[in-house]
Amino acid sequence: MTLPHTFRPPTLLIVGCGDVGLRVLRLLAGRYRLLVLTSNAARVPALRAAGALPLVGNLDNPPSLQRLAGLADAVLHLAPPPGHGADDTRTAALLQALARQGRVRRIVYASTTGVYGDAQGARFDEVRAVAPATDRARRRVDAEARVRWYGRAFGARVSVLRIPGIYAGDREGGHPRERLARGTPVLVEADDVYTNHIHADDLARACVAALHRGLPQRVVHASDDTELKMGDYFDLAADLCGLPRPPRITRAEAAERMSAVQLSFWSESRRLDNRRLKRELRLTLRYPTVREGLLA
């Protein structure tokens, strides 16, 4: 008698397993063999408790990544680029390690909507050309190009999720109440910018949907349906939390009071079309707007 082959779940490697990665682990428990790359050995017990097999390695130290070759069928790349330069050397090192054995057939890369630069409030879909205005965004464009090249060269299906601001009540720094409590100002209506959002739980679900249903070499906006300017978002959050609305200042006043990094987020305005997220990945948002998400 021929015995049936024992079912072996596919192996997923998560690179950069912070808050969103941990949410993905909870969603995929029992469906994948879960590996996590971490540069912090102190996190190993917590990652094991979350159901993953931790692998200690550092994207800034390519020799430490050699053991990744041939381990995974799919990769969820959530790690940020380095903090300087216009190239993402971390993604380059990861892909070089994976290329030593071409087992990986699926890659989902978490990018940012900052690759578009300032769209002056325009509403657009994923065919819009990128126009990064900062080195931070240029590093993301570089990473996107690298993973998509890898997909074409090695026959892996690659999904790029372009992600706006992530929020959740149980995410560190992920709820506006802390900023509201500090009395941090926002821009006056005439100077304000459109901002985009995704709840951390919906983002984790988008990552899983992309692993299963993402089209080859495809970009998807992982954004909810909210269409608010930044000041209106914080006004809404203040009203829901029972806190005072933030003060409003002009852009000229902001230039005198805010850091260059803060100003960069106040200099880009865009509205994202998320139809690919819903139609191609077939994701129904649990929190379709920030009102639902903030109340949760």
N, C-alpha and C positions, 0 to 999 in steps of 0.2 A: 504494500500500500504506500502510495506517495503522500507524505504529509504536506499540508498546506504551508506555504511560506508564512512565517510570523510577520505580522504587520509592523513595519518600522516607520514611525512618523518622520517627516522631513526635519532637517536640522536648520534652525534659524540662528544666525549670529546677530546680536544687537550691539552696535558700536555707539557708545555714548549713552549709557542707560541711566539717565536722570529721572526726573518726575514723569515725563511722557513715556520713557522706556519702561518704567515700573508699571505703568497703567497697561502697556502692551503685554507685559508678562502675565498680568492677571487675566487678560482677555484670551491669551493663547495657551494657558496651562492645560496640558493634556493633549493638545493638538499638534505641538511641535516639540522636538528636543531643543531646548533653549540654552544657547551659549551667550555669555555677556563678556565683552572686552572691557576691562577696567584698569585704569592706571593707578588706582588706590587700593593697595592690599587690605587696608582696614575695612573696605566695603565688602570683602569676600563673604563673611558670615551673613550679612543682611541679604546679599544677592542669592546666596544658597537658600536662605529662608523664603525668598520670593519665588523659588522654583527653578532657578537657573544654575547652570554650571559656569562659575566665573573663570575667566582666563586673564591673568595679569599681563598687561603689555601697554606700551605707551606709543601713541601715534607720532610723538616727537622723537622717538627712538626706533627707527625702522628695524634694526636687528631683533628687537623684542617681539616683532610681529610675525616672525618666520613660522611659528607653529600654527598660524591661521590657515596656511595653505591646505586645501583639500578637506576642511572640516565641515563646511556648511553648504547647504543647497540654496539658501537665501540669506540676504544681508539687509538689515535695517540700519541705515547709517544716520544716526542722530547727533553725531559729535560736531561741535562748532569748528571752524577753521582756526588757525593761530591768530594771535592778536596783532599781527603786523604784516606788511607786505601786500602784494596784489595777487599772490598765488596761494592756493591751499595745499601746502606741503603735507598736511596730515592725510588728506584724501589721496594724494599721490602715493604716500607710503602704504596706505591700506590697500589700494588697488594693486600695487606692485606685489604685495604679499599674496593677495588672492590669485593673481595671475600665474603663480608658480605651479598651481594645479587648477585646471579650469572647471572645478565642480560647480561653482556658483551659477545658478540659472535665473536668479531673481534678485534685483537690488531696488530698494526704495530709499531715496535720498531726501532728507529733510532740509530744504533750502529756505529762502526768505523772500517775501514780496519786495524787500528793499532793492532787489536786482533791477526793478523798473525805474528807480529814481522818482523824481517828481513828475506826476502826470497831470498836475493842475486840476485835480478833481475829476478827471475823465473816468468813465466807466468802461471797462475793457475785459477781454478774455485772454486766454493764454497765448494767442498768436502775436500779441504785442511784443515788439522788440525790446530787449533789455537795454537799460541806459543807466548803469550804476554811477552814483555820484560820490561814493566814498570808497576807500580801500576795503572797508568791511564788506560792502556789497560786491566789490570786484572779486574778493576772495570767494564769495558764493558763486558768482558767475563762472569762475575758474573751476570750482568743484563740480558744478553742473556739467560743464563741458567734459570734464574728465570721466565722470561716471557714464555719461551717454556714449562717449568714445569706447569705453570698456564694454558696454553692452553690444555695440556694433562689432567690435573686434573679437569678442569671445562668445557671442551668441547668447548673451544674458538679456532678459527683459528688464528694462530700467524705467522706474517711475520717479519723477521729480515732483515732490510736493512743495509748492511755494506757500509759505506759512506767514500769516500776519501776527498780530499780538496775541499771545496765549494767556488765558486767564482761567482761574478756578478758585473757589473759596478755600480749598484745602491744598493749594499750591503756594509755596513760599514766594511772597511778593506778587502773587497772582490775583489779588483782589484790590480794587481801587480804594478800599476803605483806609488803608494805611496812608496813602497819598492824601486822601481827603482829610484825615485826622491831622496831618502836618500843615494843611492849609496851602499846599502847593498850587500856584496859579495856573490858569489856562489862558489861551488867547481869546481876545475879543472876536465877536462873530465875523467882522470884516477881514480879519487876518487868519482865521481858523482853517484847519485842514481836515479833510475826510480821513478817517482811520478805519481799520478793518480788524476783525477779531475772530477767534476760534476758542471754544471751551476745550480744556485739556482732555476731557473724556472723549469729546468728538474727534479731536486730533488723533488720539490713540486708535479710535475706531477707523479713522481715515487711513492710518498706516496699515492696519490689518486688511482693509478693503483693497488697498493698493497692492499688497502682497498677493492677494487672491485674484484680483480682477483688473489690475492696471495694464493698459496697452503698452506695447514695446516703445521705448524711448519717448515717453509721453510726459508732458508737464500738466499738472493739475493744481488749481487754486484750492488749498485746504482752508477755506474761509466760510464763515456763516453768512446769513442773509442780512445782517445789520448794515444800514446805510446811515451813519451818523457822523457828524463832525466831532472832533475830539472833545471840545468843550461840552457839547450836548451829552456825550457819553458820560463824562464825569458829573454833569448835572443830574442825569438819570440815576447814576450810582448813589449820589448823595441823597436824593429823594427816597430811594429804596432802603437806604441804610439809616435814614433819619438823621443825617448829618448836614451841616451847612454846605451850600453850594460853594465851589471854589471861587476865589477872586479872579477877575478877568484883567489881563494886561495886553498892551499892544505888542506887536513884534519888535518894535524899537526898544521898548522897555525890557522885553525878554532877552534881547541881545546884551543888555547891560547886566542882567541878573543870572542868566543860565549858562551852563557849560556848553562847550561846542558839541558834545555828544547829545545833550538834551535838545539843543537847537536843531540838530540834524533830523530828529524825529518830528520836529515842528515845521520842517521845510519841505516835506513830501506829502502830497495829497492825491489819493486815488480811491476808486471804487471798483471792487473786484467782482467779475462775473464768475459764479461757482457752478455753472450748469454741468461741466464735466464731472465734478465731484458727485453730483446727484445722478447723472445719466450713465456715465461710464463706470464709475465705482459703485453705483447703486447705493449710495449712503443716504439714509434718512437721518438728518441731524436731530440729536436728542435736545439740543439747545439751539434752535434756529436763529434766535436773536439774543443779544446780551441781556435783555430783560429777563428771559427765562433762565439764563445762565447765572445772573447775579442773584436772582431770587433763590436759586438752588444752593 
